[in-house]
Amino acid sequence: MFIVRLEQLSAIGKNDAWREIIEQFIQGYAKIVDQRDGSYELCHGAFYNVMTTEVKEDNVYEYHKKYIDVHCTVSGVEKIDGAFFSRFLGTGNFSDEKDAGFFSGVNEKDCTFYVETGNCAIFMPYEVHKTLLFDDRIENSTLHLKKAIIKIPHELWEKAC
């Protein structure tokens, strides 16, 4: 789990496919502000989901197996809690179809990120994260959030150029 500025995303990947995906996303980033919620294709089997929502006080933890999640805040601030996968062994459920597993009723956390506009939080497979939480550092923090979640096949991280 780590946080980077949007413009630094392409430098993180290990191969040309990663960079092409990120560069394609960045080229269209300014349009996301006006883009409808939904799913949009990128190259190399990657895609991104746009969502406009209200942040909340609590949520469930989730993890993925097939995709790297890159959560990019378009407007607003999102608090994200992270926890080690080992805390959840033997609990929760996983849907291969949705590539998502969920854990509810767990309050433990190992780290917290505050992802502001223009920043991105990256979660590798099996990195457990609780998203869409309100910014508890600021009184009367905005409750509205628009974000894009890039879903990149994990094989693209593991393959060298």
Protein Blocks (a to p, Z undefined) as FASTA:
>chain_A
ZZddfklmmmmpmbfklmmmmmmmmmmmmmmmmpccdddddeehiacddddddddfbdcd
dddfkbccddddfbdcdddddddfklmgoiajddfklopacdehiabdfbdcdddehiac
dddehiacdehiacfkbghiafbdcdddddddfklmmpcZZ
